[in-house]
Amino acid sequence: MNTTRRTFLKTSSAAILGFPALVRGVNLNSNLQIAGVGCSGKGLSDITETGSHPKAKFVGFCDVDTTHFDKVDAKFPGVSHFQDFREMFARLGDGFDGVTVSTPDHMHAYISLDAMRRGKHVYCQKPLSHTVWEARQMRLQAAKSKVVTQMGNQIHSAKEYRTAVKLVRDGVLGKIKEVHSWQKNPGNGYTKLTAPPASGPVPASLNWDWWLGVAPQREYAPDVYHPFKWRDWQDFGAGTMGDFGCHIMDPVFTALELTSPITIRAESEGLNAQTWPSAETIRYVFPGTAWTAGKTLALTWYDGGRLPDNALAQMPADGKLPGSGSLLIGEGGTLILPHVGMPQLYPQEKFGTFEIKTVEGSSHYHAWVDAALAGSKTTDNFDYAGPLTETVQLGNVATRVPGVTLEWDAAAMRIPNKPEAEALLRGKYREGWEIAPAA
Ligand SMILES: NC(=O)c1ccc[n+]([C@@H]2O[C@H](COP(=O)([O-])OP(=O)(O)OC[C@H]3O[C@@H](n4cnc5c(N)ncnc54)[C@H](O)[C@@H]3O)[C@@H](O)[C@H]2O)c1
């Protein structure tokens, strides 16, 4: 038994012997005891930022790669290590109140649903899930378990996005007629591949079976999936749309109170059986809201270097759209919101002297800790983030059925004009790793 294990057993038996679990909503003076799943990459910053809250206390770190604990250990020494989150959850039992989930996308729902079923609060990275169906289960389970949730698109709480939301809500542009959102990224190097690359030996530090988790069996290939590069692969990530859609469309969703689209249509540079395309255009139509001009609102997503027509922005002749961001076209002007930058208003003749008042940002991570301790809600909870993620993943469903306008019946989770595409709303899980619906 190593020291970490001994230390853990000491603390866990203390928990079993009667240290009370945090009772939601009544322990403002207690610490929030947190387990972190995924400790390098974004997990390192999720743990660092969450752990900087004076009442946040990490009680367990889990990573399938044992070489990935060093940086979190340097920041928070003495926290127990696990390679399997299921063992961590079982061992910690009542000794933890919440979890940060910072794994590749395909494992978000499996881990978060398990935690919520145990009554644990969840901070889960974007996109909330790998499929539309999983995003729906995440929202339903959070409501059933009455836990405090937050999606990890931290720019939601940043001054740039908050300021843009306020400008739209203040009616500076009038009602919004259409929206364009884009991200220049063409993927991470594998979008043109058609077959899995050559396999190689699994490093001794990595449990490849647990890294695969719900995903179909495949051989490990060095420096192709783990770490970071899994994004391009359909079995693990969600392409550029999945990587950036929940960031870039978030202020649009918040400002306009969008929920579910009614139609989705996609075209791309071509899709193979393994990876997401290198460039695509996805056209959504949403029901109109109090903030939109018509009965419906068109929102078009572009990636891989595709951009909306510059002329739509009403910028000066030498104006250039940013590499990534959104363009909101209102009845009385346009707003360009770079990802991530302060909003700009056009045309210049109208807004040249307009003073944009900055709405201050705050810590997205601390907001989750505060809400969990107070029993209150975050603004990026799964009731909000679920439909945003469904929209992102519906884009990927449409990409797999190119050139067809899919009608979306959100309440029934059906595609009435293309029922054969409904299978794409769900994943196929490896035996023993099936994801159960919210209950
Ligand atoms: N919010 C943001 O700005 C932002 C930025 C980057 C990534 N992300 C998101 O964060 C998540 C992680 O992305 P990344 O770039 O850090 O990936 P990564 O592959 O670099 O890191 C993932 C970490 O999780 C570990 N891991 C993998 N499977 C695990 C499992 N089943 N159990 C425990 N640990 C496991 C890996 O060993 C690694 O340490 C993704 O969902 C990604 O979309 C968000």
The ligand as an SDF file (V2000), in Angstrom:
LIG
                    3D

 44 48  0  0  0  0  0  0  0  0999 V2000
  -13.4390   25.4130  -21.6510 N   0  0  0  0  0  0  0  0  0  0  0  0
  -12.3680   25.4960  -22.3970 C   0  0  0  0  0  0  0  0  0  0  0  0
  -11.8760   26.5720  -22.7260 O   0  0  0  0  0  0  0  0  0  0  0  0
  -11.7090   24.2160  -22.8320 C   0  0  0  0  0  0  0  0  0  0  0  0
  -10.4070   24.2290  -23.3700 C   0  0  0  0  0  0  0  0  0  0  0  0
   -9.8310   22.9960  -23.6900 C   0  0  0  0  0  0  0  0  0  0  0  0
  -10.5400   21.8250  -23.5210 C   0  0  0  0  0  0  0  0  0  0  0  0
  -11.8060   21.8580  -23.0280 N   0  0  0  0  0  0  0  0  0  0  0  0
  -12.5540   20.6170  -22.7930 C   0  0  0  0  0  0  0  0  0  0  0  0
  -11.9300   19.9360  -21.7190 O   0  0  0  0  0  0  0  0  0  0  0  0
  -12.0080   18.5390  -21.9150 C   0  0  0  0  0  0  0  0  0  0  0  0
  -10.5980   17.9570  -21.8980 C   0  0  0  0  0  0  0  0  0  0  0  0
   -9.8690   18.4940  -22.9990 O   0  0  0  0  0  0  0  0  0  0  0  0
   -8.2630   18.4820  -23.0100 P   0  0  0  0  0  0  0  0  0  0  0  0
   -7.8130   19.2680  -24.1390 O   0  0  0  0  0  0  0  0  0  0  0  0
   -7.7850   18.8430  -21.6440 O   0  0  0  0  0  0  0  0  0  0  0  0
   -8.0010   16.9180  -23.2550 O   0  0  0  0  0  0  0  0  0  0  0  0
   -6.6740   16.0840  -22.8940 P   0  0  0  0  0  0  0  0  0  0  0  0
   -6.7980   14.8020  -23.5980 O   0  0  0  0  0  0  0  0  0  0  0  0
   -5.4850   16.9310  -23.1090 O   0  0  0  0  0  0  0  0  0  0  0  0
   -6.7980   15.8740  -21.3130 O   0  0  0  0  0  0  0  0  0  0  0  0
   -7.7510   15.0220  -20.7380 C   0  0  0  0  0  0  0  0  0  0  0  0
   -7.2460   14.5470  -19.3950 C   0  0  0  0  0  0  0  0  0  0  0  0
   -8.2070   13.6130  -18.8800 O   0  0  0  0  0  0  0  0  0  0  0  0
   -7.5710   12.3570  -18.6480 C   0  0  0  0  0  0  0  0  0  0  0  0
   -8.5660   11.3330  -18.9210 N   0  0  0  0  0  0  0  0  0  0  0  0
   -8.9760   10.8660  -20.1290 C   0  0  0  0  0  0  0  0  0  0  0  0
   -9.9660    9.9580  -19.9560 N   0  0  0  0  0  0  0  0  0  0  0  0
  -10.1830    9.8640  -18.6210 C   0  0  0  0  0  0  0  0  0  0  0  0
  -11.0670    9.0860  -17.8240 C   0  0  0  0  0  0  0  0  0  0  0  0
  -11.9560    8.2290  -18.3600 N   0  0  0  0  0  0  0  0  0  0  0  0
  -11.0060    9.2140  -16.4800 N   0  0  0  0  0  0  0  0  0  0  0  0
  -10.0860   10.0560  -15.9140 C   0  0  0  0  0  0  0  0  0  0  0  0
   -9.2310   10.8040  -16.6280 N   0  0  0  0  0  0  0  0  0  0  0  0
   -9.2840   10.7120  -17.9560 C   0  0  0  0  0  0  0  0  0  0  0  0
   -6.3740   12.3530  -19.5670 C   0  0  0  0  0  0  0  0  0  0  0  0
   -5.3610   11.4550  -19.1470 O   0  0  0  0  0  0  0  0  0  0  0  0
   -5.9220   13.8030  -19.4870 C   0  0  0  0  0  0  0  0  0  0  0  0
   -5.1790   14.0380  -18.3140 O   0  0  0  0  0  0  0  0  0  0  0  0
  -12.7350   18.3410  -23.2280 C   0  0  0  0  0  0  0  0  0  0  0  0
  -14.0920   18.1150  -22.9980 O   0  0  0  0  0  0  0  0  0  0  0  0
  -12.5520   19.6550  -23.9600 C   0  0  0  0  0  0  0  0  0  0  0  0
  -13.6160   19.9290  -24.8550 O   0  0  0  0  0  0  0  0  0  0  0  0
  -12.3780   23.0250  -22.6850 C   0  0  0  0  0  0  0  0  0  0  0  0
  1  2  1  0
  2  3  2  0
  2  4  1  0
  4  5  1  0
  4 44  2  0
  5  6  2  0
  6  7  1  0
  7  8  2  0
  8  9  1  0
  8 44  1  0
  9 10  1  0
  9 42  1  0
 10 11  1  0
 11 12  1  0
 11 40  1  0
 12 13  1  0
 13 14  1  0
 14 15  2  0
 14 16  1  0
 14 17  1  0
 17 18  1  0
 18 19  2  0
 18 20  1  0
 18 21  1  0
 21 22  1  0
 22 23  1  0
 23 24  1  0
 23 38  1  0
 24 25  1  0
 25 26  1  0
 25 36  1  0
 26 27  1  0
 26 35  1  0
 27 28  2  0
 28 29  1  0
 29 30  1  0
 29 35  2  0
 30 31  1  0
 30 32  2  0
 32 33  1  0
 33 34  2  0
 34 35  1  0
 36 37  1  0
 36 38  1  0
 38 39  1  0
 40 41  1  0
 40 42  1  0
 42 43  1  0
M  CHG  2   8   1  16  -1
M  END
$$$$
